[in-house]
Amino acid sequence: MAKVKRPPVIKVKLPAPERVALLARYQHDFIEAGCDEAGRGCLAGPVFAAAVILPADFEHSLLNDSKQMCEADRYLLRTEIEQKALAFAVASVSNTEIDEINILNASFLAMHRAIDALHIRPEFLIIDGNRFNKYEGIPHQCVIQGDGKYFSIAAASVLAKTYRDDYMMQLALEHPEYDWHTNKGYPTIKHRNTVLQLGFTPHHRRTFNVTNPQLSIF
């Protein structure tokens, strides 16, 4: 039987989706700080958070949710943010504190500590996510995926991420077998298997379920 001749496949290259421009402010009446955390889903290490107050005219074409950026761009942006921010601060909550108060409350506490450390007191806070423990005396607005919507939250995500990565790189020198220099404490298969084989270090969050890293015991 003769083969049926199929029409040639024409590959059409679709244009990349257009990136939505980040906004400078949620509101324009008060001094506004953006807040975000890094390391919430890790098995080891602290959770870090940052608070950033940017000038009203700040913008940068590379700045976005830190998870959407390559490592080189994150560190490039960290320098830019620290040079141009009106105020910024980075804080952390240790793995032992996380085990005591749970990771959600620890994330909020890290943000509170970062806000405490700002040398300019903000009058309004925008928080990445859908929940936050109120910071006394300062109103706030939670913004789902805010690190991809507002420059100050994106800047906070970059600072929190890069400072935490630096911290985990130092811990990796003490415990190279857990591969923290690449996984930064996140629950990769290798990291989980190493915990199951060798046990916890003093830097692990002991209340987290190693076999199902999406769950903790809380």
LINLINBEL-V304475 format. One record per helix or strand. SS is the DSSP state (A for helix, B for strand). FROM is the first residue (numbers start at 1). TO is the last residue. If there is no record, write none. Layout:
ss=SS from=FROM to=TO
ss=SS from=FROM to=TO
//
This chain:
ss=B from=23 to=23
ss=B from=32 to=38
ss=B from=42 to=42
ss=B from=44 to=44
ss=B from=47 to=53
ss=A from=66 to=68
ss=A from=71 to=84
ss=B from=87 to=93
ss=A from=95 to=101
ss=A from=103 to=117
ss=B from=124 to=128
ss=B from=139 to=143
ss=A from=146 to=148
ss=B from=150 to=150
ss=A from=151 to=174
ss=A from=176 to=178
ss=A from=180 to=183
ss=B from=186 to=186
ss=A from=189 to=198
ss=B from=204 to=204
ss=B from=208 to=208
ss=B from=216 to=216
//
